[in-house]
Amino acid sequence: MLIFSVALVALMSGALFYAAQAPVRNASSPAEAAAPSAPETAGVSFALNDVDGVSHDFSEYAGSHSLLNFWATWCAPCRREIPLLKAFHADKDAHGIQVIGIAVDFAEEVAIYAEAAEFNYPILVGEQDAMAVAESSGVDFVGLPFTMIVSRSGELLNAHMGEIHQEELDHIAAVLGRLDAGVIDTATAKSELKSL
C-alpha cells in the first residue's frame, strides 16, 4: 500500500508539473477555442547570449530572412537536422536566408556540443528565455525541434514543428525568393508556408 501511495503521489506531481508548463489560452468564443492558433504578425524581437555569454539582439541580423531553429543537445531529431542546416546556411548567398540556432539548454552543454559540431551559423542559448522568444511571437512551444521563419522585416511568417528536411528548406527558399521578387505578397507567403 505504501509503494502504491508513493507511486500515486509521484504520478500526480508529474502531471501537475506538466500542466504548469503548458500554455494557457483564453478564448472568447467556442469557435475561437476550436480554431488553431496562427502566428501573430508583430515583429520578432529578442536578445539572447551566445555560448561565450555575449548578448546578441535579433536586430543584428536585420536585412535577411531568418530561420530561427530551436534545439537542444539532448534532442536526437535536433542533432540530426544540424548538418542539413549547416549546408543550407553555407548556401546563404544563393537564397539570402540566415540560420540562427537557439538552444533551449544549459550554456555549458551547448558550448561543448558546439565545439564538436563546428557550427557555421550563430548559436544563441536561452533555456526558459528561448522558449519565451517563441511564445512571445505567438508560437505554442510544444517540443523540439521547431523552426520559425522570419522575413527580412522581422515579421514571423510561420513556424515548422518537428525535424526539418531538405524538401521543406527548398520550399521555404522558393517562397521567400518569390516574396523578394515581388511575385507574391507577405500574406501569400504566409499562406504558402502553412503547408510545411
C-alpha angles and dihedrals in degrees: 000000000000091000090049091051093049091048091049092050091048091049093049091047090053092049092050091048091051092047091051090055094050116097115250118226127193114203121192094207139023089248091057090047091055096043119091115245118256124211114264119246096228117116119269110246130171146127124220136167124252123227090278093055095253114141118235126191118214088233087074087075095049116136098047134070112256139211108205103201114196112203146144135216091240094052112098096197088049091054091047093056096047096084089050092050091048090054091046092050091048087061092052093121090062098050105017096230121138117210115212120184116213112193117209089200146084115299094231093054092046093050091053092046093045092055091055095040094051095213116206092198132062118281119203125185126214118149102188091359090059091055089048089058091061095041093049088055093055097259116132109230102229103153146308140326108032132148129211118209110214126185126229088263091056095254118144107238099179144311132243115216118210133009114344121226135199095260090055092049089049090051092049092049092048094050093046090046090055089047091053091048091054092242091122134021128232094266091054091046090053091049093049092048091055088078091070 
